[in-house]
Amino acid sequence: MYSRKGYAPNSKDLNYKSGNSSEFQEGYTEQQQQQYTNHLKQLKTEFEQRWRKTPKFPIAFSELDRVKTLGTGAFGRVVLMKHTKSGKLFAMKVLEKEKIIKMKQVDHTLYEKRILEAIRFPFTVSMEFSFKDNSYIYFIMPFVPGGEMFTHLRRMGKFEEPLSKFYASQVLLALEYLHFCNLVYRDLKPENILIDRNGYLKITDFGFCKILQGRTWTLCGTPEYLAPELILSKGYGFSVDWWSFGVLLYEMNAGYPPFYANEPMKTYEKIVAGKYRCPSSFNADLRDLVRNVLQVDISKRYGVMKNGVMDYKNHKWFRGIVWDAILNCRIPPPFVPKYKNPGDTSNFERYDEEPIVPTSYCRYESEFLEF
């Protein structure tokens, strides 16, 4: 088997209504897109307002009790926390200052904090609170109990097409929102997508996300999901996210990514050549969509051309998707993760618990002064 391991939406998140939307309407009209663009403008204004503000948090770090580790990574771990007064559950990302310094990720980390504080969209996580002590910094976010898409994809082998289409529509809307706010995400993959208790998803881990004006050259992301222009150091923009979206489309439907080798360099060679094979299970519409997204020539890649996201929203593979209903989480999900109680962590892997003990003196105070 191929292996790669390197909160509930509600009406308060978004309640957008298109002037002529219908639960049964096929495709998406120019008028609907224009109305939605006006709504995105409002969301962008709100993002910019939050970006400029320093948030004030109504709880103290001491009010949070540690429950269980949900995941580990290069810089630290994610831990389930419980607020002692309200009983509310949170996912706390614990990042060790020393590791961030050694891997030269200070700017990325500070950027991630500000982005998480400012974004608000049904299919992205957002920051609830943040704290720091002598040794660590802490991101407190909603607990999403369904676990990673990666876990469910491996369990199922591959997703049935209706489930892939359901997830893809949400990822598409999330990328549209992020790009409208001038944010390039740069790390789309099943490991960074969480499934909520209601079956809808949340994109998480914004460590490589940044505000983009023009082009950037930083090499970052996951090998199998990197776009050709990123690998070739040509300078890139939002096009890299659409390429990753194409890889995700393929992997959800196939169970493995289109470009894969035992060594990263060989993977890169396959990506730059743009050669892959679709499984026989892919129908003509899916093959056509993947072909138009995994397009080495950026000028021909869906999402980047003149019609923008409309090339997706009106593509035959997305036929039957009612975009406004997806946006407002009104479509019954094809799959809902098993969920016994509010603190159920059965959708996450088990990890050994390690103590989080800050030093007696403040480390790297100047580097994290702006946190």
C-alpha contacts under 8 A as a table, 3 or more apart, distances in Angstrom:
res1	aa1	res2	aa2	distance
2	Y	256	Y	6.24
5	K	191	E	7.79
6	G	222	T	7.74
7	Y	125	V	7.96
7	Y	142	P	5.15
7	Y	143	F	5.50
7	Y	144	V	4.78
7	Y	145	P	7.59
7	Y	196	D	6.16
7	Y	197	R	7.53
8	A	144	V	7.57
8	A	196	D	5.95
8	A	197	R	6.47
8	A	198	N	6.35
8	A	200	Y	7.79
9	P	12	K	7.91
9	P	13	D	6.27
9	P	122	P	5.48
9	P	123	F	7.71
9	P	200	Y	7.63
9	P	329	C	6.96
10	N	13	D	5.60
10	N	14	L	7.15
10	N	122	P	7.76
10	N	328	N	7.42
10	N	329	C	7.37
11	S	14	L	5.45
11	S	15	N	5.34
11	S	328	N	7.05
12	K	15	N	7.10
13	D	120	R	7.17
13	D	121	F	6.36
13	D	122	P	5.67
14	L	121	F	7.11
14	L	122	P	6.66
14	L	327	L	7.68
14	L	328	N	6.47
15	N	328	N	5.85
16	Y	39	H	7.62
16	Y	324	D	7.02
16	Y	327	L	7.52
16	Y	328	N	6.85
17	K	21	S	7.14
17	K	324	D	6.79
18	S	21	S	4.99
18	S	32	Q	6.07
18	S	35	Q	6.52
18	S	36	Y	7.01
18	S	324	D	6.98
19	G	32	Q	7.21
19	G	35	Q	7.50
20	N	32	Q	7.15
21	S	25	Q	7.15
21	S	32	Q	7.44
21	S	324	D	7.15
22	S	25	Q	5.13
22	S	322	V	7.70
23	E	322	V	6.12
23	E	325	A	6.95
24	F	320	G	7.72
24	F	322	V	7.05
25	Q	28	Y	7.95
25	Q	320	G	7.86
25	Q	322	V	6.84
26	E	319	R	6.44
26	E	320	G	5.95
26	E	321	I	7.37
26	E	322	V	7.22
27	G	313	K	6.33
27	G	314	N	4.89
27	G	315	H	7.83
27	G	318	F	7.89
27	G	319	R	6.43
27	G	320	G	7.38
27	G	321	I	7.34
27	G	322	V	7.44
28	Y	32	Q	6.38
28	Y	33	Q	6.94
28	Y	310	M	7.49
28	Y	313	K	6.16
28	Y	314	N	6.04
28	Y	323	W	7.62
29	T	32	Q	5.17
29	T	33	Q	6.30
30	E	33	Q	5.05
30	E	34	Q	6.11
31	Q	34	Q	5.10
31	Q	35	Q	6.26
32	Q	35	Q	5.11
32	Q	36	Y	6.12
33	Q	36	Y	4.95
33	Q	37	T	5.96
33	Q	310	M	7.92
34	Q	37	T	4.93
34	Q	38	N	6.38
35	Q	38	N	5.22
35	Q	39	H	6.57
36	Y	39	H	4.92
36	Y	40	L	6.22
37	T	40	L	4.88
37	T	41	K	6.21
38	N	41	K	5.06
38	N	42	Q	6.66
39	H	42	Q	5.20
39	H	43	L	6.43
40	L	43	L	4.90
40	L	44	K	6.03
40	L	177	Y	6.82
40	L	180	F	7.08
41	K	44	K	5.03
41	K	45	T	6.23
41	K	180	F	7.87
42	Q	45	T	5.07
42	Q	46	E	6.32
43	L	46	E	5.10
43	L	47	F	6.14
43	L	120	R	7.81
44	K	47	F	4.88
44	K	48	E	6.18
44	K	180	F	7.00
44	K	181	C	5.34
45	T	48	E	5.15
45	T	49	Q	6.24
46	E	49	Q	5.06
46	E	50	R	6.27
47	F	50	R	5.27
47	F	51	W	6.06
47	F	118	A	5.12
47	F	119	I	5.72
47	F	120	R	7.33
47	F	181	C	7.34
48	E	51	W	4.88
48	E	52	R	6.38
48	E	118	A	7.28
49	Q	52	R	5.41
49	Q	53	K	6.56
49	Q	118	A	7.94
50	R	53	K	5.13
50	R	54	T	7.79
50	R	117	E	7.10
50	R	118	A	4.91
51	W	54	T	7.91
51	W	114	R	6.54
51	W	115	I	7.32
51	W	117	E	7.30
51	W	118	A	5.22
55	P	117	E	7.81
57	F	60	A	7.71
57	F	129	F	6.10
59	I	63	E	6.90
60	A	63	E	5.51
60	A	64	L	7.69
61	F	64	L	5.75
61	F	131	F	6.98
62	S	65	D	7.69
63	E	83	H	5.76
63	E	84	T	5.55
63	E	85	K	7.21
64	L	81	M	6.04
64	L	82	K	5.45
64	L	83	H	4.62
64	L	84	T	6.00
65	D	81	M	5.44
65	D	82	K	5.13
65	D	83	H	6.37
65	D	84	T	6.64
66	R	79	V	7.01
66	R	80	L	6.32
66	R	81	M	4.67
66	R	82	K	6.53
67	V	79	V	7.18
67	V	80	L	5.33
67	V	81	M	5.38
67	V	82	K	6.80
68	K	79	V	5.65
68	K	80	L	5.18
68	K	81	M	7.39
68	K	353	E	7.37
69	T	72	T	7.83
69	T	77	R	7.16
69	T	78	V	6.00
69	T	79	V	4.26
69	T	80	L	6.07
69	T	350	R	7.59
69	T	351	Y	6.25
69	T	352	D	7.67
69	T	353	E	6.42
70	L	77	R	7.60
70	L	78	V	5.41
70	L	79	V	5.30
70	L	80	L	6.39
70	L	345	T	7.50
70	L	348	F	6.03
70	L	349	E	6.91
70	L	350	R	7.29
70	L	351	Y	7.27
71	G	77	R	5.63
71	G	78	V	5.05
71	G	79	V	7.09
71	G	348	F	7.57
71	G	349	E	7.25
71	G	351	Y	7.08
72	T	76	G	6.02
72	T	77	R	4.09
72	T	78	V	6.15
72	T	351	Y	7.99
73	G	76	G	5.43
73	G	77	R	5.74
74	A	99	K	7.93
75	F	94	V	7.88
75	F	95	L	5.32
75	F	96	E	5.89
75	F	99	K	5.70
75	F	100	I	6.39
76	G	93	K	7.46
76	G	94	V	5.42
76	G	95	L	4.74
76	G	96	E	5.92
77	R	93	K	5.93
77	R	94	V	5.32
77	R	95	L	6.95
78	V	91	A	6.42
78	V	92	M	5.38
78	V	93	K	4.35
78	V	94	V	6.00
79	V	91	A	5.66
79	V	92	M	5.05
79	V	93	K	6.46
79	V	94	V	7.48
80	L	89	L	6.95
80	L	90	F	5.84
80	L	91	A	4.76
80	L	92	M	6.19
80	L	143	F	7.25
81	M	89	L	5.68
81	M	90	F	5.11
81	M	91	A	6.07
81	M	92	M	6.53
82	K	87	G	5.83
82	K	88	K	5.71
82	K	89	L	4.59
82	K	90	F	6.27
83	H	86	S	5.71
83	H	87	G	5.01
83	H	88	K	5.29
83	H	89	L	6.39
83	H	90	F	7.81
84	T	87	G	5.55
84	T	88	K	7.90
89	L	142	P	7.12
89	L	143	F	6.05
89	L	342	P	7.73
89	L	343	G	7.27
90	F	140	I	6.37
90	F	141	M	5.66
90	F	142	P	4.78
90	F	143	F	4.56
91	A	140	I	5.93
91	A	141	M	5.20
91	A	142	P	5.70
91	A	143	F	4.70
91	A	144	V	7.71
92	M	138	Y	6.42
92	M	139	F	5.51
92	M	140	I	4.50
92	M	141	M	6.17
93	K	138	Y	5.62
93	K	139	F	4.95
93	K	140	I	6.47
93	K	141	M	7.90
94	V	136	Y	6.63
94	V	137	I	6.07
94	V	138	Y	4.87
94	V	139	F	6.71
95	L	99	K	7.88
95	L	100	I	7.45
95	L	136	Y	5.57
95	L	137	I	5.33
95	L	138	Y	6.36
96	E	99	K	5.52
96	E	100	I	6.41
96	E	135	S	6.21
96	E	136	Y	4.63
96	E	137	I	6.61
97	K	100	I	5.14
97	K	101	I	6.22
97	K	135	S	5.82
97	K	136	Y	5.42
97	K	137	I	6.91
97	K	363	R	7.54
97	K	364	Y	7.12
98	E	101	I	5.14
98	E	102	K	6.19
98	E	135	S	7.54
98	E	363	R	7.98
98	E	364	Y	7.75
99	K	102	K	5.06
99	K	103	M	6.14
100	I	103	M	5.35
100	I	104	K	6.01
100	I	105	Q	5.13
100	I	106	V	5.87
100	I	109	T	7.84
101	I	104	K	5.00
101	I	105	Q	6.29
101	I	106	V	6.19
102	K	105	Q	7.85
104	K	107	D	7.90
105	Q	108	H	5.20
105	Q	109	T	6.07
106	V	109	T	5.15
106	V	110	L	6.23
106	V	367	E	7.42
106	V	368	F	7.79
107	D	110	L	5.23
107	D	111	Y	6.02
108	H	111	Y	5.05
108	H	112	E	6.04
108	H	207	G	5.85
108	H	208	F	6.41
108	H	209	C	7.80
108	H	210	K	7.97
109	T	112	E	5.02
109	T	113	K	6.36
109	T	207	G	6.14
110	L	113	K	5.22
110	L	114	R	6.51
110	L	370	E	7.78
110	L	371	F	6.41
111	Y	114	R	5.28
111	Y	115	I	6.14
111	Y	207	G	7.63
111	Y	209	C	7.64
111	Y	210	K	6.77
112	E	115	I	5.13
112	E	116	L	6.06
112	E	206	F	5.46
112	E	207	G	5.23
112	E	208	F	7.52
112	E	209	C	6.74
112	E	210	K	7.76
113	K	116	L	5.30
113	K	117	E	6.23
113	K	127	M	7.57
113	K	130	S	7.99
113	K	139	F	7.40
113	K	371	F	7.92
114	R	117	E	5.10
114	R	118	A	6.27
115	I	118	A	5.13
115	I	119	I	6.05
115	I	206	F	7.57
115	I	209	C	7.90
115	I	210	K	7.88
116	L	119	I	5.67
116	L	125	V	7.26
116	L	126	S	4.80
116	L	127	M	4.86
116	L	206	F	7.38
117	E	126	S	6.13
117	E	127	M	4.85
117	E	128	E	7.38
118	A	126	S	7.55
118	A	127	M	7.96
119	I	124	T	7.79
119	I	126	S	6.17
120	R	124	T	7.13
120	R	125	V	7.75
120	R	126	S	6.38
121	F	124	T	5.57
121	F	125	V	7.76
121	F	174	A	7.27
121	F	177	Y	7.70
122	P	125	V	8.00
122	P	202	K	7.37
122	P	327	L	7.35
122	P	328	N	7.95
123	F	170	Q	6.52
123	F	171	V	7.28
123	F	173	L	7.98
123	F	174	A	5.89
123	F	200	Y	7.63
123	F	201	L	5.72
123	F	202	K	4.38
123	F	203	I	6.07
124	T	174	A	6.86
124	T	201	L	7.84
124	T	202	K	4.57
124	T	203	I	4.56
124	T	204	T	6.29
125	V	141	M	7.06
125	V	142	P	7.21
125	V	202	K	5.78
125	V	203	I	6.14
125	V	204	T	5.60
126	S	141	M	6.24
126	S	142	P	7.51
127	M	130	S	7.40
127	M	139	F	6.80
127	M	140	I	6.10
127	M	141	M	5.00
127	M	142	P	7.72
128	E	139	F	7.90
128	E	140	I	5.54
128	E	141	M	5.13
128	E	142	P	6.98
129	F	139	F	6.42
129	F	140	I	4.96
129	F	141	M	7.01
130	S	137	I	7.58
130	S	138	Y	5.46
130	S	139	F	4.76
130	S	140	I	5.67
131	F	137	I	5.89
131	F	138	Y	5.08
131	F	139	F	6.88
132	K	135	S	7.73
132	K	136	Y	5.75
132	K	137	I	4.17
132	K	138	Y	5.88
132	K	371	F	7.76
133	D	136	Y	5.55
133	D	137	I	6.47
133	D	358	P	6.87
133	D	362	C	7.22
134	N	358	P	5.68
134	N	359	T	5.90
134	N	360	S	7.03
134	N	361	Y	5.90
134	N	362	C	3.96
134	N	363	R	5.50
134	N	365	E	7.95
135	S	358	P	4.96
135	S	359	T	6.00
135	S	362	C	6.64
135	S	363	R	5.83
136	Y	358	P	6.91
144	V	147	G	6.77
144	V	194	L	6.60
144	V	195	I	6.71
144	V	196	D	5.10
144	V	197	R	7.01
144	V	202	K	7.95
145	P	195	I	7.23
145	P	196	D	5.83
145	P	197	R	5.94
145	P	339	Y	7.39
145	P	342	P	7.88
145	P	343	G	7.83
145	P	344	D	6.89
145	P	345	T	6.48
145	P	347	N	6.92
146	G	194	L	6.62
146	G	195	I	4.64
146	G	196	D	4.91
146	G	197	R	5.56
146	G	199	G	7.72
146	G	337	P	5.39
146	G	338	K	7.41
146	G	339	Y	7.32
146	G	347	N	5.67
146	G	348	F	7.94
147	G	151	T	7.08
147	G	194	L	5.44
147	G	195	I	5.72
147	G	196	D	7.53
147	G	347	N	4.89
147	G	348	F	5.42
148	E	151	T	5.37
148	E	152	H	6.91
148	E	190	P	6.85
148	E	191	E	5.70
148	E	192	N	6.95
148	E	193	I	5.71
148	E	194	L	4.45
148	E	195	I	6.20
148	E	347	N	7.81
148	E	348	F	7.51
149	M	152	H	5.27
149	M	153	L	5.99
149	M	190	P	5.08
149	M	191	E	6.28
149	M	192	N	7.74
149	M	193	I	5.55
149	M	194	L	5.70
149	M	195	I	6.28
150	F	153	L	5.10
150	F	154	R	6.20
150	F	190	P	4.57
150	F	191	E	5.00
150	F	193	I	7.67
151	T	154	R	5.34
151	T	155	R	6.28
151	T	191	E	7.85
151	T	347	N	7.86
151	T	348	F	7.97
152	H	155	R	4.99
152	H	156	M	6.10
153	L	156	M	5.26
153	L	157	G	5.73
153	L	158	K	5.56
153	L	159	F	6.51
153	L	252	M	7.01
153	L	255	G	6.83
154	R	157	G	5.01
154	R	158	K	7.08
154	R	255	G	7.33
156	M	159	F	6.58
157	G	255	G	5.45
158	K	251	E	7.66
158	K	252	M	5.84
158	K	253	N	5.67
158	K	254	A	5.68
158	K	255	G	4.24
159	F	163	L	6.05
159	F	164	S	5.81
159	F	252	M	5.61
159	F	253	N	5.55
159	F	254	A	7.72
159	F	255	G	7.37
160	E	163	L	5.53
160	E	164	S	6.35
160	E	253	N	6.85
161	E	164	S	5.00
161	E	165	K	6.03
161	E	253	N	6.51
162	P	165	K	5.09
162	P	166	F	6.09
162	P	334	P	7.06
163	L	166	F	4.95
163	L	167	Y	6.22
163	L	333	P	7.76
163	L	334	P	5.70
163	L	335	F	7.10
164	S	167	Y	5.25
164	S	168	A	5.88
164	S	249	L	7.27
164	S	252	M	5.90
164	S	253	N	6.43
165	K	168	A	5.00
165	K	169	S	6.06
165	K	318	F	6.81
166	F	169	S	5.49
166	F	170	Q	6.83
166	F	321	I	7.98
166	F	333	P	7.39
166	F	334	P	7.72
167	Y	170	Q	5.35
167	Y	171	V	6.36
167	Y	200	Y	7.58
167	Y	201	L	7.13
168	A	171	V	5.10
168	A	172	L	6.01
168	A	249	L	6.83
169	S	172	L	5.11
169	S	173	L	6.35
169	S	318	F	7.90
169	S	321	I	7.75
169	S	323	W	7.61
169	S	326	I	7.47
170	Q	173	L	5.16
170	Q	174	A	6.17
170	Q	201	L	7.25
170	Q	326	I	7.04
170	Q	327	L	7.35
171	V	174	A	5.01
171	V	175	L	6.15
171	V	203	I	7.71
171	V	245	F	7.92
172	L	175	L	5.24
172	L	176	E	6.16
172	L	245	F	7.83
173	L	176	E	4.99
173	L	177	Y	6.22
173	L	327	L	7.60
174	A	177	Y	5.12
174	A	178	L	6.20
174	A	203	I	7.92
175	L	178	L	5.03
175	L	179	H	5.95
175	L	185	Y	7.86
175	L	241	D	7.59
176	E	179	H	5.30
176	E	180	F	6.05
176	E	309	V	7.24
177	Y	180	F	5.07
177	Y	181	C	6.37
178	L	181	C	5.12
178	L	182	N	6.40
178	L	183	L	5.01
178	L	184	V	6.81
178	L	185	Y	7.47
179	H	182	N	4.75
179	H	183	L	5.03
179	H	184	V	6.14
179	H	238	F	6.90
180	F	183	L	7.31
181	C	211	I	7.92
182	N	211	I	5.44
182	N	212	L	5.50
182	N	213	Q	7.04
183	L	209	C	6.52
183	L	210	K	5.46
183	L	211	I	4.53
183	L	212	L	5.85
184	V	209	C	5.57
184	V	210	K	5.71
184	V	211	I	6.49
184	V	212	L	6.37
184	V	237	G	7.26
184	V	238	F	5.65
184	V	241	D	7.01
185	Y	188	L	7.06
185	Y	206	F	6.80
185	Y	208	F	6.36
185	Y	209	C	4.30
185	Y	210	K	6.85
185	Y	241	D	6.55
186	R	208	F	5.84
186	R	209	C	6.09
186	R	220	C	7.14
186	R	221	G	5.93
186	R	240	V	6.76
186	R	241	D	5.88
187	D	192	N	7.59
187	D	206	F	7.80
187	D	208	F	6.49
187	D	209	C	7.77
187	D	220	C	7.80
187	D	221	G	4.95
187	D	222	T	6.61
187	D	225	Y	7.71
187	D	241	D	7.84
187	D	244	S	7.88
188	L	192	N	6.50
188	L	193	I	7.93
188	L	225	Y	7.36
188	L	241	D	7.05
188	L	244	S	6.00
188	L	245	F	7.05
188	L	248	L	7.69
189	K	192	N	5.57
189	K	193	I	6.92
189	K	222	T	7.96
189	K	225	Y	7.13
189	K	244	S	7.44
189	K	248	L	6.33
190	P	193	I	5.28
190	P	248	L	7.27
191	E	194	L	7.72
192	N	203	I	5.98
192	N	204	T	5.27
192	N	205	D	6.05
193	I	201	L	6.60
193	I	202	K	5.71
193	I	203	I	4.56
193	I	204	T	5.95
194	L	201	L	5.50
194	L	202	K	5.08
194	L	203	I	6.25
194	L	204	T	6.99
195	I	198	N	8.00
195	I	199	G	5.91
195	I	200	Y	5.83
195	I	201	L	4.40
195	I	202	K	6.32
195	I	337	P	7.48
196	D	199	G	5.33
196	D	200	Y	5.50
196	D	201	L	5.64
196	D	202	K	7.06
196	D	337	P	7.73
197	R	200	Y	7.52
197	R	336	V	6.76
197	R	337	P	6.43
197	R	339	Y	6.79
198	N	333	P	7.63
198	N	336	V	6.16
198	N	337	P	7.90
199	G	333	P	5.57
199	G	334	P	7.80
199	G	335	F	6.00
199	G	336	V	4.41
199	G	337	P	6.53
200	Y	329	C	7.34
200	Y	333	P	6.95
205	D	208	F	7.99
206	F	209	C	5.05
208	F	220	C	7.01
208	F	221	G	7.29
212	L	215	R	6.85
212	L	216	T	7.40
212	L	237	G	7.37
214	G	237	G	6.75
215	R	235	G	5.73
215	R	236	Y	5.11
215	R	237	G	5.10
216	T	235	G	5.35
216	T	236	Y	5.56
216	T	237	G	6.57
217	W	230	L	7.19
217	W	233	S	6.07
217	W	234	K	7.07
217	W	235	G	4.65
217	W	236	Y	6.42
218	T	230	L	7.82
218	T	233	S	7.94
219	L	230	L	6.37
219	L	231	I	7.05
219	L	233	S	7.48
221	G	225	Y	7.13
221	G	226	L	6.32
222	T	225	Y	5.46
222	T	226	L	6.20
223	P	226	L	5.46
223	P	264	P	6.18
223	P	267	T	7.05
223	P	268	Y	7.16
224	E	247	V	7.98
224	E	257	P	6.90
224	E	259	F	5.98
224	E	260	Y	6.19
224	E	267	T	6.65
224	E	268	Y	7.79
225	Y	243	W	7.62
225	Y	244	S	5.18
225	Y	247	V	6.23
226	L	230	L	6.57
226	L	231	I	6.79
226	L	240	V	7.20
226	L	243	W	7.66
226	L	244	S	6.67
226	L	268	Y	7.97
226	L	271	I	7.81
227	A	230	L	5.33
227	A	231	I	6.48
227	A	240	V	5.28
227	A	243	W	5.72
227	A	244	S	6.81
227	A	271	I	7.17
227	A	272	V	7.90
228	P	231	I	5.17
228	P	232	L	6.16
228	P	268	Y	7.77
228	P	271	I	5.97
228	P	272	V	4.84
228	P	296	V	6.41
229	E	232	L	5.12
229	E	233	S	6.21
229	E	234	K	5.51
229	E	235	G	6.87
229	E	236	Y	6.36
229	E	240	V	7.61
229	E	296	V	7.95
230	L	233	S	5.22
230	L	234	K	6.52
230	L	235	G	6.74
230	L	236	Y	6.34
230	L	240	V	7.14
231	I	234	K	7.93
231	I	268	Y	6.99
231	I	272	V	7.65
232	L	272	V	7.94
233	S	236	Y	7.99
236	Y	239	S	6.92
236	Y	240	V	7.00
237	G	240	V	6.50
238	F	241	D	5.68
238	F	242	W	7.10
238	F	304	V	7.71
239	S	242	W	5.29
239	S	243	W	6.45
239	S	298	I	6.96
239	S	301	R	7.78
239	S	303	G	7.27
239	S	304	V	6.10
240	V	243	W	5.16
240	V	244	S	6.32
241	D	244	S	5.04
241	D	245	F	6.12
242	W	245	F	4.80
242	W	246	G	6.34
242	W	293	V	6.71
242	W	301	R	7.85
242	W	302	Y	7.21
242	W	303	G	6.22
242	W	304	V	7.90
243	W	246	G	5.07
243	W	247	V	6.49
243	W	293	V	5.93
243	W	294	L	5.69
243	W	295	Q	7.55
243	W	301	R	7.90
244	S	247	V	4.97
244	S	248	L	6.15
245	F	248	L	4.98
245	F	249	L	6.12
245	F	293	V	7.63
246	G	249	L	5.01
246	G	250	Y	6.27
246	G	290	V	5.76
246	G	293	V	5.14
246	G	294	L	5.59
247	V	250	Y	5.13
247	V	251	E	6.12
247	V	257	P	6.18
247	V	258	P	6.54
247	V	294	L	7.22
248	L	251	E	5.05
248	L	252	M	5.98
248	L	257	P	7.41
249	L	252	M	5.44
249	L	253	N	6.44
249	L	290	V	7.10
250	Y	253	N	5.39
250	Y	254	A	5.87
250	Y	255	G	7.88
250	Y	256	Y	7.52
250	Y	257	P	6.26
250	Y	258	P	6.51
250	Y	290	V	6.85
251	E	254	A	5.04
251	E	255	G	5.00
251	E	256	Y	4.70
251	E	257	P	4.61
251	E	258	P	7.03
252	M	255	G	5.65
252	M	256	Y	7.50
253	N	282	F	7.57
254	A	257	P	7.42
254	A	279	P	6.74
254	A	281	S	7.99
257	P	260	Y	6.49
258	P	276	Y	5.68
258	P	277	R	7.08
258	P	278	C	7.76
259	F	267	T	5.99
259	F	270	K	6.06
259	F	271	I	6.10
259	F	275	K	7.98
259	F	276	Y	6.60
260	Y	266	K	7.90
260	Y	267	T	5.18
260	Y	270	K	7.70
261	A	264	P	6.79
261	A	266	K	5.81
261	A	267	T	5.01
262	N	266	K	7.41
262	N	267	T	7.62
263	E	266	K	5.48
263	E	267	T	6.44
264	P	267	T	4.93
264	P	268	Y	6.16
265	M	268	Y	4.99
265	M	269	E	6.30
266	K	269	E	5.02
266	K	270	K	6.44
267	T	270	K	5.26
267	T	271	I	6.33
268	Y	271	I	5.01
268	Y	272	V	6.13
269	E	272	V	5.29
269	E	273	A	6.21
270	K	273	A	5.14
270	K	274	G	6.08
270	K	275	K	6.18
270	K	276	Y	7.83
271	I	274	G	4.90
271	I	275	K	7.00
272	V	296	V	7.12
273	A	296	V	7.77
274	G	294	L	7.20
274	G	295	Q	7.15
274	G	296	V	6.00
278	C	282	F	6.53
278	C	287	R	6.98
279	P	282	F	5.75
280	S	283	N	7.66
282	F	286	L	5.93
282	F	287	R	6.10
283	N	286	L	5.45
283	N	287	R	6.20
284	A	287	R	5.11
284	A	288	D	6.11
285	D	288	D	5.12
285	D	289	L	6.23
285	D	316	K	6.02
285	D	317	W	5.08
286	L	289	L	5.10
286	L	290	V	6.12
286	L	317	W	5.78
287	R	290	V	5.25
287	R	291	R	6.02
288	D	291	R	5.10
288	D	292	N	6.29
289	L	292	N	5.22
289	L	293	V	6.35
289	L	315	H	7.41
289	L	317	W	7.06
290	V	293	V	5.14
290	V	294	L	5.85
291	R	294	L	5.38
291	R	295	Q	6.36
292	N	295	Q	5.65
292	N	300	K	7.14
292	N	301	R	5.66
292	N	302	Y	5.80
293	V	301	R	5.19
293	V	302	Y	5.20
293	V	303	G	7.90
294	L	301	R	7.06
295	Q	298	I	6.55
295	Q	300	K	6.49
295	Q	301	R	5.19
296	V	301	R	7.51
297	D	300	K	5.59
297	D	301	R	6.61
298	I	301	R	5.06
298	I	304	V	7.16
299	S	304	V	6.89
299	S	305	M	6.30
300	K	304	V	7.64
300	K	305	M	6.59
301	R	304	V	5.86
301	R	305	M	6.58
302	Y	305	M	6.10
302	Y	308	G	6.92
302	Y	309	V	7.39
302	Y	311	D	6.26
302	Y	312	Y	7.10
303	G	307	N	7.55
303	G	308	G	4.51
303	G	309	V	5.10
303	G	310	M	7.94
303	G	311	D	6.92
303	G	312	Y	7.40
304	V	307	N	7.90
304	V	308	G	5.60
305	M	308	G	5.43
307	N	310	M	5.47
307	N	311	D	5.93
308	G	311	D	6.16
309	V	312	Y	5.29
309	V	313	K	6.28
310	M	313	K	4.84
310	M	314	N	5.90
311	D	314	N	5.77
311	D	315	H	6.05
312	Y	315	H	5.11
312	Y	318	F	7.33
313	K	318	F	6.52
313	K	323	W	7.87
314	N	318	F	6.81
314	N	319	R	7.20
315	H	318	F	5.60
315	H	319	R	6.80
316	K	319	R	5.07
318	F	321	I	5.70
321	I	326	I	7.65
322	V	325	A	5.44
322	V	326	I	6.32
323	W	326	I	5.08
323	W	327	L	6.12
324	D	327	L	4.99
324	D	328	N	6.32
325	A	328	N	5.20
325	A	329	C	6.04
325	A	330	R	5.08
325	A	331	I	6.10
326	I	329	C	4.95
326	I	330	R	6.09
326	I	331	I	5.93
327	L	330	R	7.79
329	C	332	P	7.92
333	P	336	V	6.61
337	P	347	N	7.72
338	K	347	N	7.75
339	Y	342	P	7.78
339	Y	344	D	6.36
339	Y	346	S	7.97
340	K	344	D	6.01
341	N	344	D	5.30
344	D	347	N	7.83
345	T	348	F	5.59
346	S	349	E	7.39
359	T	362	C	7.10
359	T	363	R	7.91
362	C	365	E	6.08
364	Y	367	E	5.45
364	Y	368	F	6.56
365	E	368	F	5.49
365	E	369	L	5.82
366	S	369	L	4.98
367	E	370	E	7.76
368	F	371	F	5.28
